[in-house]
C-alpha cells in the first residue's frame, strides 16, 4: 500500500472514481446500494482500527 502514500489528494480522488466506475459497470441499482453500503462499513472499520490498532490484540481478563 506504499504506492497510495505517494499519491496527492487529487490523484487519490481520481483513482477512487476510476475504481468506482469500473465496479459499477453492469450492476443493478440494488447491487450498487449493497456495494456502497459494504464499502462504507469497510471504510468506517478501517478508520476505527487506525485510531486504536492494538484493541483487537488485547484479551479481556
mmCIF file as Biopython writes it, N, C-alpha, C and O atoms, coordinates in Angstrom:
data_model
#
loop_
_atom_site.group_PDB
_atom_site.id
_atom_site.type_symbol
_atom_site.label_atom_id
_atom_site.label_alt_id
_atom_site.label_comp_id
_atom_site.label_asym_id
_atom_site.label_entity_id
_atom_site.label_seq_id
_atom_site.pdbx_PDB_ins_code
_atom_site.Cartn_x
_atom_site.Cartn_y
_atom_site.Cartn_z
_atom_site.occupancy
_atom_site.B_iso_or_equiv
_atom_site.auth_seq_id
_atom_site.auth_asym_id
_atom_site.pdbx_PDB_model_num
ATOM 1   N N  . UNK A ? 1  ? 0.804   -1.197  0.000   1.0 0.0 1  A 1 
ATOM 2   C CA . UNK A ? 1  ? 0.000   0.000   0.000   1.0 0.0 1  A 1 
ATOM 3   C C  . UNK A ? 1  ? 0.851   1.267   0.000   1.0 0.0 1  A 1 
ATOM 4   O O  . UNK A ? 1  ? 0.315   2.374   0.045   1.0 0.0 1  A 1 
ATOM 5   N N  . UNK A ? 2  ? 2.170   1.111   -0.050  1.0 0.0 2  A 1 
ATOM 6   C CA . UNK A ? 2  ? 3.030   2.287   -0.071  1.0 0.0 2  A 1 
ATOM 7   C C  . UNK A ? 2  ? 2.754   3.168   -1.272  1.0 0.0 2  A 1 
ATOM 8   O O  . UNK A ? 2  ? 2.946   4.382   -1.206  1.0 0.0 2  A 1 
ATOM 9   N N  . UNK A ? 3  ? 2.308   2.579   -2.366  1.0 0.0 3  A 1 
ATOM 10  C CA . UNK A ? 3  ? 2.059   3.371   -3.567  1.0 0.0 3  A 1 
ATOM 11  C C  . UNK A ? 3  ? 0.952   4.397   -3.342  1.0 0.0 3  A 1 
ATOM 12  O O  . UNK A ? 3  ? 0.975   5.463   -3.958  1.0 0.0 3  A 1 
ATOM 13  N N  . UNK A ? 4  ? -0.030  4.096   -2.462  1.0 0.0 4  A 1 
ATOM 14  C CA . UNK A ? 4  ? -1.101  5.055   -2.183  1.0 0.0 4  A 1 
ATOM 15  C C  . UNK A ? 4  ? -0.578  6.264   -1.414  1.0 0.0 4  A 1 
ATOM 16  O O  . UNK A ? 4  ? -1.121  7.361   -1.545  1.0 0.0 4  A 1 
ATOM 17  N N  . UNK A ? 5  ? 0.465   6.077   -0.618  1.0 0.0 5  A 1 
ATOM 18  C CA . UNK A ? 5  ? 1.049   7.186   0.138   1.0 0.0 5  A 1 
ATOM 19  C C  . UNK A ? 5  ? 1.758   8.179   -0.764  1.0 0.0 5  A 1 
ATOM 20  O O  . UNK A ? 5  ? 1.987   9.323   -0.371  1.0 0.0 5  A 1 
ATOM 21  N N  . UNK A ? 6  ? 2.107   7.752   -1.970  1.0 0.0 6  A 1 
ATOM 22  C CA . UNK A ? 6  ? 2.824   8.618   -2.894  1.0 0.0 6  A 1 
ATOM 23  C C  . UNK A ? 6  ? 1.889   9.446   -3.767  1.0 0.0 6  A 1 
ATOM 24  O O  . UNK A ? 6  ? 2.355   10.289  -4.534  1.0 0.0 6  A 1 
ATOM 25  N N  . UNK A ? 7  ? 0.586   9.225   -3.670  1.0 0.0 7  A 1 
ATOM 26  C CA . UNK A ? 7  ? -0.370  9.973   -4.482  1.0 0.0 7  A 1 
ATOM 27  C C  . UNK A ? 7  ? -0.817  11.228  -3.753  1.0 0.0 7  A 1 
ATOM 28  O O  . UNK A ? 7  ? -0.979  11.225  -2.532  1.0 0.0 7  A 1 
ATOM 29  N N  . UNK A ? 8  ? -1.019  12.310  -4.516  1.0 0.0 8  A 1 
ATOM 30  C CA . UNK A ? 8  ? -1.562  13.515  -3.911  1.0 0.0 8  A 1 
ATOM 31  C C  . UNK A ? 8  ? -3.091  13.368  -3.818  1.0 0.0 8  A 1 
ATOM 32  O O  . UNK A ? 8  ? -3.651  12.451  -4.420  1.0 0.0 8  A 1 
ATOM 33  N N  . UNK A ? 9  ? -3.761  14.236  -3.089  1.0 0.0 9  A 1 
ATOM 34  C CA . UNK A ? 9  ? -5.215  14.092  -2.901  1.0 0.0 9  A 1 
ATOM 35  C C  . UNK A ? 9  ? -6.010  14.039  -4.209  1.0 0.0 9  A 1 
ATOM 36  O O  . UNK A ? 9  ? -6.965  13.270  -4.315  1.0 0.0 9  A 1 
ATOM 37  N N  . UNK A ? 10 ? -5.636  14.830  -5.186  1.0 0.0 10 A 1 
ATOM 38  C CA . UNK A ? 10 ? -6.353  14.808  -6.476  1.0 0.0 10 A 1 
ATOM 39  C C  . UNK A ? 10 ? -6.188  13.465  -7.178  1.0 0.0 10 A 1 
ATOM 40  O O  . UNK A ? 10 ? -7.128  12.958  -7.790  1.0 0.0 10 A 1 
ATOM 41  N N  . UNK A ? 11 ? -5.003  12.898  -7.089  1.0 0.0 11 A 1 
ATOM 42  C CA . UNK A ? 11 ? -4.764  11.589  -7.692  1.0 0.0 11 A 1 
ATOM 43  C C  . UNK A ? 11 ? -5.547  10.500  -6.966  1.0 0.0 11 A 1 
ATOM 44  O O  . UNK A ? 11 ? -6.049  9.572   -7.600  1.0 0.0 11 A 1 
ATOM 45  N N  . UNK A ? 12 ? -5.655  10.605  -5.642  1.0 0.0 12 A 1 
ATOM 46  C CA . UNK A ? 12 ? -6.436  9.630   -4.880  1.0 0.0 12 A 1 
ATOM 47  C C  . UNK A ? 12 ? -7.913  9.683   -5.260  1.0 0.0 12 A 1 
ATOM 48  O O  . UNK A ? 12 ? -8.559  8.645   -5.403  1.0 0.0 12 A 1 
ATOM 49  N N  . UNK A ? 13 ? -8.445  10.894  -5.423  1.0 0.0 13 A 1 
ATOM 50  C CA . UNK A ? 13 ? -9.842  11.049  -5.836  1.0 0.0 13 A 1 
ATOM 51  C C  . UNK A ? 13 ? -10.046 10.469  -7.228  1.0 0.0 13 A 1 
ATOM 52  O O  . UNK A ? 13 ? -11.045 9.795   -7.481  1.0 0.0 13 A 1 
ATOM 53  N N  . UNK A ? 14 ? -9.118  10.723  -8.122  1.0 0.0 14 A 1 
ATOM 54  C CA . UNK A ? 14 ? -9.209  10.183  -9.478  1.0 0.0 14 A 1 
ATOM 55  C C  . UNK A ? 14 ? -9.177  8.664   -9.458  1.0 0.0 14 A 1 
ATOM 56  O O  . UNK A ? 14 ? -9.961  8.013   -10.149 1.0 0.0 14 A 1 
ATOM 57  N N  . UNK A ? 15 ? -8.277  8.102   -8.674  1.0 0.0 15 A 1 
ATOM 58  C CA . UNK A ? 15 ? -8.189  6.644   -8.558  1.0 0.0 15 A 1 
ATOM 59  C C  . UNK A ? 15 ? -9.480  6.063   -7.999  1.0 0.0 15 A 1 
ATOM 60  O O  . UNK A ? 15 ? -9.980  5.058   -8.504  1.0 0.0 15 A 1 
ATOM 61  N N  . UNK A ? 16 ? -10.015 6.685   -6.970  1.0 0.0 16 A 1 
ATOM 62  C CA . UNK A ? 16 ? -11.274 6.215   -6.371  1.0 0.0 16 A 1 
ATOM 63  C C  . UNK A ? 16 ? -12.410 6.259   -7.388  1.0 0.0 16 A 1 
ATOM 64  O O  . UNK A ? 16 ? -13.229 5.341   -7.447  1.0 0.0 16 A 1 
ATOM 65  N N  . UNK A ? 17 ? -12.462 7.314   -8.181  1.0 0.0 17 A 1 
ATOM 66  C CA . UNK A ? 17 ? -13.514 7.415   -9.202  1.0 0.0 17 A 1 
ATOM 67  C C  . UNK A ? 17 ? -13.363 6.353   -10.285 1.0 0.0 17 A 1 
ATOM 68  O O  . UNK A ? 17 ? -14.354 5.770   -10.725 1.0 0.0 17 A 1 
ATOM 69  N N  . UNK A ? 18 ? -12.155 6.104   -10.707 1.0 0.0 18 A 1 
ATOM 70  C CA . UNK A ? 18 ? -11.908 5.068   -11.721 1.0 0.0 18 A 1 
ATOM 71  C C  . UNK A ? 18 ? -12.344 3.704   -11.195 1.0 0.0 18 A 1 
ATOM 72  O O  . UNK A ? 18 ? -12.992 2.936   -11.906 1.0 0.0 18 A 1 
ATOM 73  N N  . UNK A ? 19 ? -11.987 3.408   -9.952  1.0 0.0 19 A 1 
ATOM 74  C CA . UNK A ? 19 ? -12.357 2.118   -9.359  1.0 0.0 19 A 1 
ATOM 75  C C  . UNK A ? 19 ? -13.870 2.013   -9.210  1.0 0.0 19 A 1 
ATOM 76  O O  . UNK A ? 19 ? -14.450 0.968   -9.507  1.0 0.0 19 A 1 
ATOM 77  N N  . UNK A ? 20 ? -14.515 3.085   -8.752  1.0 0.0 20 A 1 
ATOM 78  C CA . UNK A ? 20 ? -15.971 3.017   -8.556  1.0 0.0 20 A 1 
ATOM 79  C C  . UNK A ? 20 ? -16.715 2.853   -9.871  1.0 0.0 20 A 1 
ATOM 80  O O  . UNK A ? 20 ? -17.686 2.099   -9.937  1.0 0.0 20 A 1 
ATOM 81  N N  . UNK A ? 21 ? -16.287 3.535   -10.906 1.0 0.0 21 A 1 
ATOM 82  C CA . UNK A ? 21 ? -16.935 3.385   -12.217 1.0 0.0 21 A 1 
ATOM 83  C C  . UNK A ? 21 ? -16.723 1.972   -12.752 1.0 0.0 21 A 1 
ATOM 84  O O  . UNK A ? 21 ? -17.638 1.374   -13.318 1.0 0.0 21 A 1 
ATOM 85  N N  . UNK A ? 22 ? -15.519 1.442   -12.572 1.0 0.0 22 A 1 
ATOM 86  C CA . UNK A ? 22 ? -15.239 0.075   -13.025 1.0 0.0 22 A 1 
ATOM 87  C C  . UNK A ? 22 ? -16.094 -0.948  -12.288 1.0 0.0 22 A 1 
ATOM 88  O O  . UNK A ? 22 ? -16.627 -1.873  -12.899 1.0 0.0 22 A 1 
ATOM 89  N N  . UNK A ? 23 ? -16.226 -0.780  -10.966 1.0 0.0 23 A 1 
ATOM 90  C CA . UNK A ? 23 ? -17.037 -1.708  -10.179 1.0 0.0 23 A 1 
ATOM 91  C C  . UNK A ? 23 ? -18.522 -1.596  -10.511 1.0 0.0 23 A 1 
ATOM 92  O O  . UNK A ? 23 ? -19.242 -2.593  -10.467 1.0 0.0 23 A 1 
ATOM 93  N N  . UNK A ? 24 ? -18.982 -0.400  -10.842 1.0 0.0 24 A 1 
ATOM 94  C CA . UNK A ? 24 ? -20.410 -0.155  -11.045 1.0 0.0 24 A 1 
ATOM 95  C C  . UNK A ? 24 ? -20.934 -0.665  -12.385 1.0 0.0 24 A 1 
ATOM 96  O O  . UNK A ? 24 ? -22.141 -0.833  -12.557 1.0 0.0 24 A 1 
ATOM 97  N N  . UNK A ? 25 ? -20.047 -0.906  -13.316 1.0 0.0 25 A 1 
ATOM 98  C CA . UNK A ? 25 ? -20.494 -1.346  -14.637 1.0 0.0 25 A 1 
ATOM 99  C C  . UNK A ? 25 ? -21.267 -2.657  -14.532 1.0 0.0 25 A 1 
ATOM 100 O O  . UNK A ? 25 ? -20.829 -3.608  -13.886 1.0 0.0 25 A 1 
ATOM 101 N N  . UNK A ? 26 ? -22.416 -2.680  -15.178 1.0 0.0 26 A 1 
ATOM 102 C CA . UNK A ? 26 ? -23.278 -3.862  -15.272 1.0 0.0 26 A 1 
ATOM 103 C C  . UNK A ? 26 ? -23.907 -4.282  -13.943 1.0 0.0 26 A 1 
ATOM 104 O O  . UNK A ? 26 ? -24.335 -5.428  -13.807 1.0 0.0 26 A 1 
ATOM 105 N N  . UNK A ? 27 ? -23.971 -3.379  -12.959 1.0 0.0 27 A 1 
ATOM 106 C CA . UNK A ? 27 ? -24.643 -3.692  -11.702 1.0 0.0 27 A 1 
ATOM 107 C C  . UNK A ? 27 ? -26.000 -2.999  -11.659 1.0 0.0 27 A 1 
ATOM 108 O O  . UNK A ? 27 ? -26.169 -1.907  -12.202 1.0 0.0 27 A 1 
ATOM 109 N N  . UNK A ? 28 ? -26.950 -3.635  -11.019 1.0 0.0 28 A 1 
ATOM 110 C CA . UNK A ? 28 ? -28.268 -3.031  -10.851 1.0 0.0 28 A 1 
ATOM 111 C C  . UNK A ? 28 ? -28.209 -1.987  -9.730  1.0 0.0 28 A 1 
ATOM 112 O O  . UNK A ? 28 ? -27.219 -1.891  -9.005  1.0 0.0 28 A 1 
ATOM 113 N N  . UNK A ? 29 ? -29.277 -1.215  -9.605  1.0 0.0 29 A 1 
ATOM 114 C CA . UNK A ? 29 ? -29.344 -0.221  -8.525  1.0 0.0 29 A 1 
ATOM 115 C C  . UNK A ? 29 ? -29.254 -0.891  -7.162  1.0 0.0 29 A 1 
ATOM 116 O O  . UNK A ? 29 ? -28.565 -0.397  -6.269  1.0 0.0 29 A 1 
ATOM 117 N N  . UNK A ? 30 ? -29.943 -2.008  -6.997  1.0 0.0 30 A 1 
ATOM 118 C CA . UNK A ? 30 ? -29.890 -2.727  -5.720  1.0 0.0 30 A 1 
ATOM 119 C C  . UNK A ? 30 ? -28.480 -3.223  -5.419  1.0 0.0 30 A 1 
ATOM 120 O O  . UNK A ? 30 ? -28.032 -3.164  -4.274  1.0 0.0 30 A 1 
ATOM 121 N N  . UNK A ? 31 ? -27.790 -3.707  -6.428  1.0 0.0 31 A 1 
ATOM 122 C CA . UNK A ? 31 ? -26.417 -4.176  -6.233  1.0 0.0 31 A 1 
ATOM 123 C C  . UNK A ? 31 ? -25.489 -3.019  -5.892  1.0 0.0 31 A 1 
ATOM 124 O O  . UNK A ? 31 ? -24.588 -3.166  -5.067  1.0 0.0 31 A 1 
ATOM 125 N N  . UNK A ? 32 ? -25.708 -1.862  -6.527  1.0 0.0 32 A 1 
ATOM 126 C CA . UNK A ? 32 ? -24.892 -0.682  -6.211  1.0 0.0 32 A 1 
ATOM 127 C C  . UNK A ? 32 ? -25.120 -0.213  -4.787  1.0 0.0 32 A 1 
ATOM 128 O O  . UNK A ? 32 ? -24.175 0.186   -4.106  1.0 0.0 32 A 1 
ATOM 129 N N  . UNK A ? 33 ? -26.372 -0.256  -4.326  1.0 0.0 33 A 1 
ATOM 130 C CA . UNK A ? 33 ? -26.677 0.128   -2.952  1.0 0.0 33 A 1 
ATOM 131 C C  . UNK A ? 33 ? -25.973 -0.799  -1.976  1.0 0.0 33 A 1 
ATOM 132 O O  . UNK A ? 33 ? -25.379 -0.342  -0.999  1.0 0.0 33 A 1 
ATOM 133 N N  . UNK A ? 34 ? -26.035 -2.102  -2.236  1.0 0.0 34 A 1 
ATOM 134 C CA . UNK A ? 34 ? -25.384 -3.073  -1.349  1.0 0.0 34 A 1 
ATOM 135 C C  . UNK A ? 34 ? -23.871 -2.881  -1.350  1.0 0.0 34 A 1 
ATOM 136 O O  . UNK A ? 34 ? -23.234 -2.938  -0.298  1.0 0.0 34 A 1 
ATOM 137 N N  . UNK A ? 35 ? -23.300 -2.656  -2.523  1.0 0.0 35 A 1 
ATOM 138 C CA . UNK A ? 35 ? -21.855 -2.476  -2.625  1.0 0.0 35 A 1 
ATOM 139 C C  . UNK A ? 35 ? -21.413 -1.189  -1.930  1.0 0.0 35 A 1 
ATOM 140 O O  . UNK A ? 35 ? -20.388 -1.171  -1.248  1.0 0.0 35 A 1 
ATOM 141 N N  . UNK A ? 36 ? -22.177 -0.126  -2.099  1.0 0.0 36 A 1 
ATOM 142 C CA . UNK A ? 36 ? -21.806 1.125   -1.438  1.0 0.0 36 A 1 
ATOM 143 C C  . UNK A ? 36 ? -21.924 0.997   0.081   1.0 0.0 36 A 1 
ATOM 144 O O  . UNK A ? 36 ? -21.109 1.557   0.814   1.0 0.0 36 A 1 
ATOM 145 N N  . UNK A ? 37 ? -22.923 0.273   0.552   1.0 0.0 37 A 1 
ATOM 146 C CA . UNK A ? 37 ? -23.035 0.029   1.989   1.0 0.0 37 A 1 
ATOM 147 C C  . UNK A ? 37 ? -21.861 -0.764  2.515   1.0 0.0 37 A 1 
ATOM 148 O O  . UNK A ? 37 ? -21.327 -0.469  3.585   1.0 0.0 37 A 1 
ATOM 149 N N  . UNK A ? 38 ? -21.460 -1.777  1.757   1.0 0.0 38 A 1 
ATOM 150 C CA . UNK A ? 38 ? -20.305 -2.586  2.158   1.0 0.0 38 A 1 
ATOM 151 C C  . UNK A ? 38 ? -19.054 -1.727  2.278   1.0 0.0 38 A 1 
ATOM 152 O O  . UNK A ? 38 ? -18.333 -1.817  3.271   1.0 0.0 38 A 1 
ATOM 153 N N  . UNK A ? 39 ? -18.789 -0.891  1.271   1.0 0.0 39 A 1 
ATOM 154 C CA . UNK A ? 39 ? -17.576 -0.073  1.300   1.0 0.0 39 A 1 
ATOM 155 C C  . UNK A ? 39 ? -17.649 1.019   2.359   1.0 0.0 39 A 1 
ATOM 156 O O  . UNK A ? 39 ? -16.614 1.445   2.872   1.0 0.0 39 A 1 
ATOM 157 N N  . UNK A ? 40 ? -18.849 1.478   2.695   1.0 0.0 40 A 1 
ATOM 158 C CA . UNK A ? 40 ? -18.992 2.425   3.796   1.0 0.0 40 A 1 
ATOM 159 C C  . UNK A ? 40 ? -18.585 1.759   5.102   1.0 0.0 40 A 1 
ATOM 160 O O  . UNK A ? 40 ? -17.840 2.334   5.895   1.0 0.0 40 A 1 
ATOM 161 N N  . UNK A ? 41 ? -19.078 0.543   5.324   1.0 0.0 41 A 1 
ATOM 162 C CA . UNK A ? 41 ? -18.721 -0.197  6.535   1.0 0.0 41 A 1 
ATOM 163 C C  . UNK A ? 41 ? -17.219 -0.495  6.556   1.0 0.0 41 A 1 
ATOM 164 O O  . UNK A ? 41 ? -16.570 -0.358  7.593   1.0 0.0 41 A 1 
ATOM 165 N N  . UNK A ? 42 ? -16.683 -0.896  5.430   1.0 0.0 42 A 1 
ATOM 166 C CA . UNK A ? 42 ? -15.248 -1.183  5.333   1.0 0.0 42 A 1 
ATOM 167 C C  . UNK A ? 42 ? -14.428 0.051   5.696   1.0 0.0 42 A 1 
ATOM 168 O O  . UNK A ? 42 ? -13.482 -0.040  6.478   1.0 0.0 42 A 1 
ATOM 169 N N  . UNK A ? 43 ? -14.785 1.200   5.132   1.0 0.0 43 A 1 
ATOM 170 C CA . UNK A ? 43 ? -14.062 2.434   5.420   1.0 0.0 43 A 1 
ATOM 171 C C  . UNK A ? 43 ? -14.178 2.839   6.871   1.0 0.0 43 A 1 
ATOM 172 O O  . UNK A ? 43 ? -13.195 3.259   7.482   1.0 0.0 43 A 1 
ATOM 173 N N  . UNK A ? 44 ? -15.384 2.717   7.436   1.0 0.0 44 A 1 
ATOM 174 C CA . UNK A ? 44 ? -15.567 3.048   8.843   1.0 0.0 44 A 1 
ATOM 175 C C  . UNK A ? 44 ? -14.758 2.126   9.742   1.0 0.0 44 A 1 
ATOM 176 O O  . UNK A ? 44 ? -14.166 2.576   10.723  1.0 0.0 44 A 1 
ATOM 177 N N  . UNK A ? 45 ? -14.729 0.854   9.417   1.0 0.0 45 A 1 
ATOM 178 C CA . UNK A ? 45 ? -13.956 -0.103  10.212  1.0 0.0 45 A 1 
ATOM 179 C C  . UNK A ? 45 ? -12.467 0.198   10.146  1.0 0.0 45 A 1 
ATOM 180 O O  . UNK A ? 45 ? -11.773 0.126   11.160  1.0 0.0 45 A 1 
ATOM 181 N N  . UNK A ? 46 ? -11.976 0.534   8.965   1.0 0.0 46 A 1 
ATOM 182 C CA . UNK A ? 46 ? -10.562 0.886   8.830   1.0 0.0 46 A 1 
ATOM 183 C C  . UNK A ? 46 ? -10.237 2.153   9.619   1.0 0.0 46 A 1 
ATOM 184 O O  . UNK A ? 46 ? -9.165  2.255   10.215  1.0 0.0 46 A 1 
ATOM 185 N N  . UNK A ? 47 ? -11.152 3.112   9.625   1.0 0.0 47 A 1 
ATOM 186 C CA . UNK A ? 47 ? -10.935 4.345   10.387  1.0 0.0 47 A 1 
ATOM 187 C C  . UNK A ? 47 ? -10.854 4.051   11.880  1.0 0.0 47 A 1 
ATOM 188 O O  . UNK A ? 47 ? -9.996  4.596   12.574  1.0 0.0 47 A 1 
ATOM 189 N N  . UNK A ? 48 ? -11.738 3.198   12.378  1.0 0.0 48 A 1 
ATOM 190 C CA . UNK A ? 48 ? -11.714 2.840   13.798  1.0 0.0 48 A 1 
ATOM 191 C C  . UNK A ? 48 ? -10.423 2.109   14.143  1.0 0.0 48 A 1 
ATOM 192 O O  . UNK A ? 48 ? -9.803  2.393   15.168  1.0 0.0 48 A 1 
ATOM 193 N N  . UNK A ? 49 ? -10.019 1.177   13.297  1.0 0.0 49 A 1 
ATOM 194 C CA . UNK A ? 49 ? -8.785  0.435   13.555  1.0 0.0 49 A 1 
ATOM 195 C C  . UNK A ? 49 ? -7.554  1.331   13.506  1.0 0.0 49 A 1 
ATOM 196 O O  . UNK A ? 49 ? -6.583  1.090   14.223  1.0 0.0 49 A 1 
ATOM 197 N N  . UNK A ? 50 ? -7.586  2.351   12.677  1.0 0.0 50 A 1 
ATOM 198 C CA . UNK A ? 50 ? -6.431  3.242   12.589  1.0 0.0 50 A 1 
ATOM 199 C C  . UNK A ? 50 ? -6.281  4.093   13.844  1.0 0.0 50 A 1 
ATOM 200 O O  . UNK A ? 50 ? -5.172  4.499   14.190  1.0 0.0 50 A 1 
ATOM 201 N N  . UNK A ? 51 ? -7.381  4.364   14.521  1.0 0.0 51 A 1 
ATOM 202 C CA . UNK A ? 51 ? -7.328  5.152   15.747  1.0 0.0 51 A 1 
ATOM 203 C C  . UNK A ? 51 ? -6.755  4.325   16.887  1.0 0.0 51 A 1 
ATOM 204 O O  . UNK A ? 51 ? -5.986  4.837   17.700  1.0 0.0 51 A 1 
ATOM 205 N N  . UNK A ? 52 ? -7.118  3.064   16.952  1.0 0.0 52 A 1 
ATOM 206 C CA . UNK A ? 52 ? -6.687  2.215   18.050  1.0 0.0 52 A 1 
ATOM 207 C C  . UNK A ? 52 ? -6.384  0.813   17.544  1.0 0.0 52 A 1 
ATOM 208 O O  . UNK A ? 52 ? -7.152  -0.117  17.787  1.0 0.0 52 A 1 
ATOM 209 N N  . UNK A ? 53 ? -5.266  0.657   16.840  1.0 0.0 53 A 1 
ATOM 210 C CA . UNK A ? 53 ? -4.974  -0.631  16.206  1.0 0.0 53 A 1 
ATOM 211 C C  . UNK A ? 53 ? -4.695  -1.781  17.168  1.0 0.0 53 A 1 
ATOM 212 O O  . UNK A ? 53 ? -4.791  -2.942  16.768  1.0 0.0 53 A 1 
ATOM 213 N N  . UNK A ? 54 ? -4.359  -1.503  18.395  1.0 0.0 54 A 1 
ATOM 214 C CA . UNK A ? 54 ? -3.989  -2.573  19.319  1.0 0.0 54 A 1 
ATOM 215 C C  . UNK A ? 54 ? -5.182  -3.153  20.084  1.0 0.0 54 A 1 
ATOM 216 O O  . UNK A ? 54 ? -5.022  -4.157  20.778  1.0 0.0 54 A 1 
ATOM 217 N N  . UNK A ? 55 ? -6.346  -2.566  19.981  1.0 0.0 55 A 1 
ATOM 218 C CA . UNK A ? 55 ? -7.502  -3.067  20.730  1.0 0.0 55 A 1 
ATOM 219 C C  . UNK A ? 55 ? -7.893  -4.485  20.329  1.0 0.0 55 A 1 
ATOM 220 O O  . UNK A ? 55 ? -8.413  -5.233  21.157  1.0 0.0 55 A 1 
ATOM 221 N N  . UNK A ? 56 ? -7.661  -4.860  19.110  1.0 0.0 56 A 1 
ATOM 222 C CA . UNK A ? 56 ? -8.017  -6.207  18.661  1.0 0.0 56 A 1 
ATOM 223 C C  . UNK A ? 56 ? -7.078  -7.256  19.255  1.0 0.0 56 A 1 
ATOM 224 O O  . UNK A ? 56 ? -7.434  -8.432  19.344  1.0 0.0 56 A 1 
ATOM 225 N N  . UNK A ? 57 ? -5.900  -6.840  19.654  1.0 0.0 57 A 1 
ATOM 226 C CA . UNK A ? 57 ? -4.923  -7.773  20.196  1.0 0.0 57 A 1 
ATOM 227 C C  . UNK A ? 57 ? -5.105  -8.009  21.693  1.0 0.0 57 A 1 
ATOM 228 O O  . UNK A ? 57 ? -4.619  -9.008  22.223  1.0 0.0 57 A 1 
ATOM 229 N N  . UNK A ? 58 ? -5.797  -7.108  22.375  1.0 0.0 58 A 1 
ATOM 230 C CA . UNK A ? 58 ? -5.957  -7.232  23.822  1.0 0.0 58 A 1 
ATOM 231 C C  . UNK A ? 58 ? -6.956  -8.330  24.163  1.0 0.0 58 A 1 
ATOM 232 O O  . UNK A ? 58 ? -8.003  -8.450  23.527  1.0 0.0 58 A 1 
ATOM 233 N N  . UNK A ? 59 ? -6.626  -9.115  25.156  1.0 0.0 59 A 1 
ATOM 234 C CA . UNK A ? 59 ? -7.518  -10.163 25.632  1.0 0.0 59 A 1 
ATOM 235 C C  . UNK A ? 59 ? -8.175  -9.689  26.907  1.0 0.0 59 A 1 
ATOM 236 O O  . UNK A ? 59 ? -7.520  -9.153  27.800  1.0 0.0 59 A 1 
ATOM 237 N N  . UNK A ? 60 ? -9.480  -9.893  26.983  1.0 0.0 60 A 1 
ATOM 238 C CA . UNK A ? 60 ? -10.168 -9.492  28.216  1.0 0.0 60 A 1 
ATOM 239 C C  . UNK A ? 60 ? -9.847  -10.496 29.315  1.0 0.0 60 A 1 
ATOM 240 O O  . UNK A ? 60 ? -9.755  -11.700 29.072  1.0 0.0 60 A 1 
ATOM 241 N N  . UNK A ? 61 ? -9.678  -9.975  30.532  1.0 0.0 61 A 1 
ATOM 242 C CA . UNK A ? 61 ? -9.309  -10.856 31.632  1.0 0.0 61 A 1 
ATOM 243 C C  . UNK A ? 61 ? -10.457 -11.105 32.559  1.0 0.0 61 A 1 
ATOM 244 O O  . UNK A ? 61 ? -10.310 -11.830 33.542  1.0 0.0 61 A 1 
#
